Amino acid sequence: MSIMETDIPKVSEPNSFGLQNGRPAPVRSKRMLEPCWAESDVMDLVCSQVLAVTHDVKTFVFTTPERRPFDFEAGQFITIRVEIDGELMTRCYTIASPPTRPDRLAITVKRVADGVVSNWLHDNLEPGAWISMHAPAGAFVLPEEDAPKYLFLSAGSGITPVLSMTRTLYDLGSEADILFVHSARTPADIIYRGELEAMARLMPNLRVVEICEGDAPTERWMGLQGRISKPVLEILAPDLNERETFICGPAGYMAAAKSLLEELDYDMDKYHEESFDFGAPTVPAPTAAPPVEQDFEDEAGAGFSVEFARSGRMITCGPDETILEAAVAAGMRPMAACGQGMCGTCKVSMLSGEVDMQHNGGIRPKEIANQKVLICCSKPLGDIQLDC
């Protein structure tokens, strides 16, 4: 039985993508529709809302005109494609909204000094605008079976994946013991501070602890000050080894936090981290003077031929070289972003041949079955032909 719009009780509009009167926003997805990305790896979505979260952070909410539901796991990310000054650019952003509210998808983006795409989104993306997105990907997700205890550690905009996880556990009424420790420069920089504190008030098994390095111009910080430390973790989580830990934040923060856990003899089998910076691509730049294409028959055993069927290009890929590395070395500029087999941007169809693909969640099993590969993490096992 479907729920009519008139059957949904009226609630106040939220100030952020989150709670309405202390409860999750009602779901109005039309379940009879196919989920987004069911038929294609890339979809055009419309921006339905832009929310100012802090002085330098905005949340962008997306829908489809048909209100098709979004299918993803808490902690995953999407890859957006935008054209800036005539150049097509791709960037990965974690989904901040929970899969338990499938009629909308939201990303929360911080403005940074050198963030070309992030700053473009802040300055240009408005409600009603369209944007292309690759299907959600990533293996930084909650376990299939709810863990008895969680420790979420985040800093800055790295809060987004564990925020999605927390929102999901809240919506599902999880009975797991959740300790959420977030670090920020000042109280004015705490992303979704009000929502986190509201969820903690309404969910007895959720503790939210915020650590700030200093005061904000308009607020003196009365909570924990400084940075995450061994004594802080020992006090907050005396049962540390009973907790499944998820961590995301700047590289320096994650390295320091991981080191602290190791010092505390934490069972690192329970440790999960988001392993790359979503804001910056890690693809090698093409060389200034690309080498001349090699003759494969002249150097037996030196590598395998890689044919790009549409462009007519043919290159050699060494046995210990990924297809992307070989293409860039030959002066080509394939579409790619993370360079680690996570974002799915470099996904192409393989017409013939075999590869050794060591991906990190950027491709789905059905896509692998359909002979798609990620060239950033694929090494040929023989001569191959790609549909690009």
N, C-alpha and C positions, 0 to 999 in steps of 0.2 A: 504494500500500500504506500503510495507516495504522500508526502507531506505538502499540503497546499501552502502557498505563501501566507495566506490569511491565518493559518494555524500556528504560525510561529509567533511567540510572544514578542511584543515590542520591547526593545532594550535601547539604551543610549548608545550613541556612536562612540567607539573607542578613541582615545587620544593617541594610541599607537596600535600597531598590528599585534593584537593580543587579547586581553581580557575585556569583556563588556559586563559591567556590574559584577566583577569578580568571577565571571564564568566565560568559557570559550565562546567565541562568536558562533552563532548557529550555522550549520552547513546547509547550503542550498544547491549542492551539486546535482546535476541531472545524471543519475547513475546509468541511464540507458545509453549514454554517449560513450564512445571509445575514449580511454584516457589519452592525454596529450602524449605525443611521440610514439603512439602505438603503431603508426604507419610510416613515420619518417624520423630520421635522426635529428633533423633540424626543423623547428617550427617558428613562425612569427607570432609573437604575443603582444598584447596591448597593455600599456602601462595604465592601470586604473586608479592609482593613488600614489602620492609622494608625501612622505611623513618626515618632518624634521625631528630627529631623535635627540641629538645634542648639537652643540654649536658647529661641529664639523662632520656630523654623521647623518645620513639620510637613509630611509627605508623606501625601496621602490617595490610596489605591489603590482603583480601581473595577473591577467586573466585571459581567457579566449572569448570571442564574441558569443560562442555557443555555450559558454560556461562548462566546457569539458573539464573533468577532474584531472588533477595532477597526481601522478603516481611516482613516488620516490621514497627513500628511507631517510630518517633523521640523521643529519651529519653529512649528507651528500652535497654536491655542488653542481652548478650549471656553468656552461661556457657561453658567453654572449659574443655576438659579432656586431661591430659597429664600424661605420666608415667615418674617418676623421681626416679632414684635409685631403680627401681623395684616396686615402690608404685604408684598406680593410684591416681591422685589428680585432684580436680575440683576447678575452680575459676570463678567468675563472672566479666565480664568487659563490661562497657557501650559501645554501638556502637557509634562511633564518626562520621561516615559517615551518610549522610541523605538518607531517603528512596526515595527521588526524583532522586537519582542516583543508581538505583537498580542492576546494573551489578557488583558492588563491595561492599564488606562489610569491614569496617576498625575499629580496636580498637586502642586506644592510651594508652600506658602503661608506667608508671613511675618506674624506678629502685629504690627500697627501701632496707634499710639495712636488714630487716628480711623477705623480700618478696620472698619466695621460688619459686613460680611459675612465678611471674613477672620477677625475675632475670634470671630464666631459659629461658624464652622467649627472653630476651635481649641477652643472651649468645649463644643460640642454634637455634632459629627459623630463617630460611633463606628462600629466594625465592625457590620454588620448593618443600618445605617440606609440609607434610600433617598433619592435626590436626582435632580432633573430636570436634564438637560443638553441644550443645543442642539448640533447637529452641529459638528465641528471646522471652523474657518475660518482665514483669514489667508494672506497672500502672502509672509510672512517665512520662506522655506523654502530648503533646499539646491537648487542647480541640478540640472536633470535629468541632466546629465552631470557626473561628479565633476570638480571643479577640481583642478589639480595642487598648489595650495597654498592653505591657508586661514589667516586670522587671525580668531580669536574674541575679542572684547572684551566683558567683562561686569562688572557691579558689583552687589553685594547680591543681591536675589532676581531680578534681571534675568538671572541665570545660567541660568534654566530652559530657554529655547528653545535656547541654544547647547549646553547639557548634553544635551538630546535629540538634537541634531545630532551631538555627539561620540559619544554612546552608539551612534547609528546607524552612523556611520563605523567605529567599533570593531567592532560586530557583523558588519558586511559585510567586514571585513578590508581596508578602504580603504588604498591605498598613497599617498594624498595626504599632503603635508607639512602638519601641523596645529600651529599655535601658539595656545594657549589662555591668555589673560592675564585673570585675574580679580582684581578689587579688592574689599576688605572692610575693615570698621573694625578688627577684630582677628582673630587666628587662630581664635578661638572662633566667629566669625561666617562662616567659610568654609563654604558649603553643599556637602555631599558631598565634603569635602576628601579623605577616605580613598579613596573610589572614584576620584576624578580621579587621585590619585597612583598608585593601583594600575593604572589603565589606562595611564598613562604608562610604568610599569615594563614592562608587557606589550606595549606598542605602540611600537616604536622610532621611528616617524615622528610620534609625538605628544609635544609639549613642553607642560607645564603650568607656568605662572609665576603665583604668587600675590603680590599686593601688599597690605600692611596699613598702615593709618594709625598703629597703635600696638600695644602689648602687650595680651594678655588678662590678667585677674586671676590665672589659673593657668598662663600660658605667656608667656615672653618671645619676641617674634618676631625670628628671626634672618635672615629673608629680606628682600626689597626693601621699603622703608618709604616712606610718603608716598602720592602719587597718581600716576596715569598721566601721563607727561610726554614731551616731545619727545626728550630724551636717552635715556629708557628705550626708547621705540619704535625709535630709531635703533640702539641696541645689540641689542635682541632681534630686530628684523626688518630687517636691512640690505637684504633682498630684498623690501621692503614692496610695491613696485609689481607684484610677481609674485603677490601673494596676493589672494584674494577675501575681503573683510572683512564680518563679521556682528557687529553690536553691539547690546546691549540693557542697559538699566540706568535709573536715575533720570534725569529730563530734564536736570539740570545736568551729570551725568556724560557723557551722550551728546553734548550740545552742546560740552563741552570736548574730548572725544575727536575729534569730527568736525573741530573747529577745528585740532587738532594734525595730523590727516591732511592737511588742506588746506595747512597751513604746510609740510608735507613734500612738497608737490606730488604727492600720491597721486592716482591715476586714480579719480575718484569714480564712474565708471561701474561700478566693482567694489565699491562701498560699499552695504551693506544695513543698515537699522536698523529696529527695532520702533518703530512711530511713535506709539503712545499708551500711556498709563498704564493697565495692566490693572486696577488696584485701584479706580479712581475713574471714575464715569460722567461724560460731558461733555455730557449732554443739557441744554438750557436749561430752567430752572424755569418753570412757568406763571405768568402775571402774576396779581397779587393781585385785580384786577378785570378779568376777561376782556371784550373788546369784544363788542358786539352783532354777531351774524352779519350779513354784508353782503348786499345784494340784487345779484346778479350782473348783472342787466339794466340797472341804473342806472349802472354804470360800465363801459362797453364798453372792452375792452382792458386793464382794470386787473388782470386775473388770470383764473384758471380755477376752475370749480367742482369741489370734491372731495367726493364723497358716500361716507359710511361706511354701507354698506348695512345692516349688522346693528343698529347703534345708531340709524339714522335721522338722523344728524347731517349737515349740509351746511355747508361752509366755503368761503371763497375763498382760493386760493393764488396769490400774486404770481408774475410770470414769473421773478424772480430769487430765489425763496424755495423751500426744500424743503418737502415735505408735512409733515414733522415740525415744522418751525419754524412753519408756518401753524396746525397743530393745537394746538401749545402756546400760541400767541398767542391762539387762540380759547377757551382755558380747558380744553382736553382734556388727558388724560394717557395717551398711547399708551405701550405697553411699548417701551422703548428703553434702550440702555446706552452704547455708545461714542460715538454721534453722528457716526461717520466712515466708515460703510459697511464695517465690519470684523467686528463680532461676530455679526451676523445676528439679534439680538434683535427688531428692528423689522420683520421679514419678514412680509409679508402677500400675499394673492392679489389681483391686479387683475382685476376683472370686465369692465371696458371702458376704452378710452382708451390713451394712450401717455405715456411719461415719458422724460426724459433722466436715466439713472441712472449716476452716476460712483462706483462702489463700489471698495473696497479689499480684495476677497477674501472678503467676508462672505456671498456668495451663489454657489451652484454653477451651472454652465452649464445643467444640466437643469432647475433651478428657474426660471431666467430663461425657458427655453423653455416652461415651464408657467405663464407669466404671473405669477410672483412678483416682488415688488419690495421694496427696502429704503427705507422712507419717509424715513430720515434723510439720504439722499443722492440722492433722486429729485425732480426738478422736472417738473411736468406740462407736456406739450406741447399740451394741450387739456383739455376736461372729462373727468374720470375717475371711476370708481366702484370702491371697494375693498370686499373681503369682510371687513369688521371693524366 
